[in-house]
Each structure stands twice: as C-alpha cells, then as structure tokens.
Amino acid sequence: MKGFFQLISSMEFLTLLEGFGPLPSESIAIGDGLGRVLAADVVSPEQLPPFARSTMDGFAVRARDTFGCSESEPALLGIAGEIAMGAPGRSIVLEPGQCARIWTGGELPARADGVVMVEYTRQLDERTIEIFRPVAPGENVIRAGEDFTLREPVVAGGSRLRPQELGVLAGLGITDVRVHRRPRVAIISTGDELVGPEQQPGPGQIRDINSTTLASLVLEAGGMPACHGIVGDDLETMLSVCRRALAEADMVLLSGGSSVGRRDFTLQVLEGIEGSELLAHGVAIRPGKPTILARCGNRALFGLPGHVASAMVVFHLLVRPLLRRFSGLATDTGLVRIRALTDQPVPSAIGREEYVRVRLTPQPGAGDPLATPVYGRSGLLKPLVRADGLLVIGRDVEGLDAGAAAPVLLFP
Amino acid sequence: MKGFFQLISSMEFLTLLEGFGPLPSESIAIGDGLGRVLAADVVSPEQLPPFARSTMDGFAVRARDTFGCSESEPALLGIAGEIAMGAPGRSIVLEPGQCARIWTGGELPARADGVVMVEYTRQLDERTIEIFRPVAPGENVIRAGEDFTLREPVVAGGSRLRPQELGVLAGLGITDVRVHRRPRVAIISTGDELVGPEQQPGPGQIRDINSTTLASLVLEAGGMPACHGIVGDDLETMLSVCRRALAEADMVLLSGGSSVGRRDFTLQVLEGIEGSELLAHGVAIRPGKPTILARCGNRALFGLPGHVASAMVVFHLLVRPLLRRFSGLATDTGLVRIRALTDQPVPSAIGREEYVRVRLTPQPGAGDPLATPVYGRSGLLKPLVRADGLLVIGRDVEGLDAGAAAPVLLFP
C-alpha cells in the first residue's frame, strides 16, 4: 500500500542529509574561485604586509624626535631623502633628528617608527622641515605582519570564497587553492504528456517547465546541471536513463509524478537502482509533501513533486542544503532569512510547516517589510513570478494574524 | 589646488548615474538566461495551460451530475473511458451521466467541468462508479489560459530572470529572449610599488590585491571583467592603457592613488581621455571619499581608492548601481538590506555617511541579528574577511548607541 506517506519533518530530513559527505577537492586558480568553497584551512605563507608601510603622505620619523613639538615650538628635522613608491625604504637609515619623505603605502626607512602627515609640516628649505604635531610610535604606520603573520590562519576550510577572500589570497601570493568539486546534478523530467520547450504541444500535451527551472536553480546554487531530457512513463526506460544519469552525477533530480500513480512509479525507479537505499518518502511540509530521497553510496536521488511551484519549494528547502553540503558548506538552505509583517491573516494547518509565496513591500525607515501572500491554485506559474520569497509558518501554528511578524526566506 | 574635494552625497552620486543608459540588447537562449535582465516586456504568445487540466487523480465529470450526492445517496455515473497522460482528452465527449478516468495534469474531456478525487468514488464494475461528494464547476480543474491568456504580459522588461521566470518562458515555448548586454568592465591597478600575485615582491614592493578583488566583484554583479594589469605611475603609459581599455569596455575601474599625489594623477588621466567629462570628485562617505567619476559618451571611468577595503565599499555603493543600470536594472546597490542591533556604541561623524564593516550574529526566534563592528586600521585586509556586511550610519547622525537598530547591507 503505497498511497500513504510516512511523513518526516524538514528537520529530520536535513539530519538525513548529514549522512552524505562533501565532494572531493580539486585545485583551481583564484581567478576561477568566486563562490567556491575551500577544502582546507589556508595559512599565511609569509607576513602581510611584508614591510612596515606608511598609511599617509608625509614624513617618516623617529617618533621621539617629535615629542613635545607644537605650533609655537615646531621640531626641526633634516630630510635624509625621499622614498619613491616601490623603492626599498630601508636603504635609508634615519639618524636622530632625521626624517624621510614618504607616500601612502611606501616602505618605512630603517629606524623610523611613525609618519607625520604632510599637513602638519612646513618645508623650510631643501634639507629641513618643521613639524607642528608630535606622533606616537606606530602612528600612521602598518607594521610588517600586522595584517597576517607568518603561518597565521587566513581563511578557514569550509569558507565560501568572496571577492575579499580572493583578494587576500592574491595579496599573499596564493594563486591556486584547493576547493570542493562542484556538484554535478542530473535532471530528468518524466511524463508521457511532456514535450520540449521548442516543440509545439499536441492535444493533451504540455511543454516541460521543470528541466529549465531546475537547471537554473542548480546553477544558482553552485552546481553543474546536466539535463537528461524527458522520459515517458515507462519503468524500464526510466530505470535505464536514471542509471546512466547516476553514473555521471552526484545527484539526480527526477521530477514529475504529481499523481499518486506517478509517485509510486518514481518510488519503483528509485528502489530499482542497484545499491539504492530509500531514506525518506514524504515530508511534513506544504507544498512538497510527496518528496522522495534515496541514496546510492554518496550519491543522492530525489523524487520531486511534478508541479514546478512545489518542486521549487522542495529544491530550496531540501535540495539546496545537500548541494551546499556536497560543496563543503553548512547543511542549510543558505537563503537569506528576514523578518516581515503579514498584511492579512494567513491560514495554515497544524502538523506541517507551511511555505507561503509572498511579495514584499519595503516600509520606510528601519521597519520590517510587509508580506503579501501571492495565492494561486497549485500548478499555476504566475504566483511564482510575482513572489519574492517564502513566508515560513511553523508546524504547530494554526495560522498568522494580520500584522504578525514571521520569517521570510528570500529567493536568491 | 586639487588637494580639496567638492564632496557630493551618495544620493547625488546616484543621480549622476542616471545620465547613463542601459546597454543595447542581444538575443540569448533561455538556458543562458539566469540573472540576465529582459530588454522588453514578454507577452504570452499562446494561452497556458493550452487546455483545461485536472489537478487531481480521479474522474472528470459534468459537475451538475454530482449535485446533491452524498455518502448515503451516491451519484451513479457511467465510465466513458480513460484519458491517458498526453492523450487528447477532448476526443472523449461526456454525455449526461458520464465520466472519464483522468490523472493529474490530464486534459479534460469535452463538456466536463470538474474532477472528483478518486478518494470520493467507488468503482462498482468496469463501466460504473459511485460518487460520494458533489463538485462545483471548475473544482480541481485549471482552465485553459488560467495561468496566462493569449498576449497577456508575462515578464516585464527590466526584470532579472530567475529560475521561475525562465521556467515560465519554457512553458510558453519562448526559448530565446532579448536581454541587455552584460557590462564589460576594464580593471587597471596603478602603482610603481605593485607586482602581480604570482610574483615575489622585492623590498618596498607589494602584490596587487585590487585586480583580483575587483574582478570578482564585477563577476558577482553580473559584469564581465577584463584585467589590464598593473600600470606604473607614468601619465603617458596610464593614458594609453586607459584609452585602450575604454575602447573595449563600458566601464573602466582605475584603482590605486590613496595618496594625494596619486589622486591628482588619476584625475589627470581621467581628464586626459578625449571627450571625457568629470562628473564627481569626492563623495561624502567614509570610507570612499576620494572617489572620482568621469564619463565618455555612455562609458564610465571610475577612480577608486587605493586601499582595497575602501575600494570594496565604493564598489558596492557606487559602482554596482551603474553596473545594474547598464544591465537594465534599477540604479541601486541591489544588496539585501536587513535590520540589525548594535552590540556596542558605534561612533560616527556628522556630515558624511559612514559604512562600518560588521559581523552578524543571528538571534533566536524572529529577533534582529546583532551587529559587531570589525574594526581595523585602514589598509588591513583581515577585517574584510571577518565581515558579513556594512552597517549604515546616516549623514546627520553622530553615532549609534549600543542596542540601536540600524540597517545593514549584506555582502552578496
């Protein structure tokens, strides 16, 4: 009897995903690293900056030579030279009473420990300046190694590489990094009624929407989609396409099967794969109840609802976390969660989490945005196009009053 | 006298950007469309769904034949046939008292106007069923064109294509779309002290961090970066590299020039480009004050601060909006703005907007996250790696008390 589900909660589902491991690592150039996830900690191979740098245009000094000076009693210093950008500053050695002209980013001369801003100086002649304000040792200077000392942790394994992390790696001379391989995701749309988007559907036929949508969702989540086309409702064909897909992928997304008959069919396919183990059949969320998860070693097979609106919710809540886990990130949706206020009562049902598509209207100032449900019958696409995210209603909540604060997961 | 700035506010700067126009459009396949921006409205070339579809497994009926039936007085209907998935349902014509077996997504037979869920039926023999619950006309049915009617607006020009929009386009048979061209962005790092990330810096030299960081920021914002390498502090060379870069790009990012001398230099370069017009020199934000903007027809030239930490802030606040405008989107940062609570007093200064790098700590429930400033001297990279976003402190605010609510722009 396969008509009934053994529902598990979305939390239980996420716990199941922790049985999968991150994908192996590969080495890539930092220029290709945006959004990739470090496979191991990176420690600094050298100190950064490599030398003490000025943070101002002015004069590098021995700070003690400026102590006590003022507008009325300026300090008089001899100019030992000028440090051109990129020139070795330490080739100049400051004797007591000496200073050197320096630019922002320049290397401090030997024995200098502070920089006086040019605004607080006056040049008397080619070889002498007056200084009107004292500087403390270290003032307007970044010490060698102040940013990163030798062998200091720079970016932790499991971090997603953002522009700033890539910049720091470049600054340390690290031009290649080990990151987790990107998940390869095979996408199969099933159904005798489906034709490709480029085809003209005959009577009773409809174009495949799920392949295009799921492929974009996978791309957006950092995976590499491979569409295996449309497969009719034939067990043997589905099994063979599914086996072929699994051989080249870390994850297979089978969609289609909104009807009870179809769902059984997807179950038969997933169970028919050699070495597969059924992990979940039914999740207490709405939409998305008839979700199926099977594993085959470290590979995952998902049976997704046939309606693209439901499939999208399941993707964000249950598939994205596994893609993130495969990529080396935390096993969560990775979606930005904000707080919003409902602009009308939103009914729900006890016993399942409800994810309501909402449109957000920003409010002036620091106020929370208003969330307006975008209702529409199951299977309609228009509400998807109009929505900004998913309002989350907990399992034990009967509904939300108008004006209630509730979390919204933003669509990426 | 170029040492002083004519500061404008960030709002005035954004108004200047409105003088630039979106880039011309090009036609692309929807499979390449993720994140691209529609150049014109798309209207539905046909109705969707193309026919009335069942949303349940069950029996298609003439609703009036079920009126008044109940558990105790079931309606008796003759089975006219079964509509296989993908088969032309309308080849069956329901006579009064007849029904047809149908699956979720199947085409309704002619003259049917409702579907009874299989759970509310009992099959008496091969040709007859009992029905226990009446259905209303339209129940469990999506009408032809209910999602989109012929020539109905589907996605508006200027919309960013998300997985759901791409899915809808596929469903309507629209496999190619016109989108704005992606902005091409030339990146030039300037400074005699710079060497490439793959090189070993000599005394007084330092590796170029900005090229890597800015290229990733451009990529992340949907642009196409082209790095033109490192150029020394030589006016003629910079002018010629800049001219060459401008010939192949919609935007040039010149970075370097944290010192007063360098800033003048960048200004000379931007002014030296034939047909260029200086639009802004100095913005009342911190960090980011010494930002320069020039235009040359519909092309933009930015002079960015030399410190990568400042350059990043300027990129997010002032460069991203123009990339978005070029791409056909609104002239804003496009960053997610959330509300956070400060965990300590955050000083600021009247007269400029302040953008403080903060780390966010989520709070249980629907509470706002806590924002902890990640301080560090100008020019340090570590605070960038530790920060999640930028706390915004308004121009007329002297600082924020501990526990104050303030907006945070999240790093993407």
Interface residues (C-beta under 8 A of the other chain):
Chain A: I30 G31 G33 L34 G35 L48 P49 P50 F51 R53 T55 M56 D57 I83 A84 M85 G86 A87 P88 G89 R90 S91 W103 T104 G105 G106 E107 V118 I142 E146 D147 F148 V154 V155 R162 P163 Q164 E165 L166 G167 V168 L169 A170 G171 L172 G173 I174 T175 G191 D192 E193 L194 P197 E198 Q199 Q200 P201 G202 P203 G204 Q205 I206 R207 D208 I209 N210 S211 T212 T213 L214 A215 S216 L217 L219 E220 D233 S258 S259 V260 G261 R262 G306 V308 M312 V336 I338 R339 A366 D368 R377 S378 G379 L380 L381 K382 L384 V385 A387 A405 A406 P407 L410 F411 P412
Chain B: I30 G31 G33 L34 G35 L48 P49 P50 F51 R53 T55 M56 D57 I83 A84 M85 G86 A87 P88 G89 R90 S91 W103 T104 G105 G106 E107 V118 I142 E146 D147 F148 V154 V155 R162 P163 Q164 E165 L166 G167 V168 L169 A170 G171 L172 G173 I174 T175 G191 D192 E193 L194 P197 E198 Q199 Q200 P201 G202 P203 G204 Q205 I206 R207 D208 I209 N210 S211 T212 T213 L214 A215 S216 L217 L219 E220 G232 D233 S258 S259 V260 G261 R262 G306 V308 M312 V336 I338 R339 A366 D368 R377 S378 G379 L380 L381 K382 L384 V385 A387 A405 A406 P407 L410 F411 P412
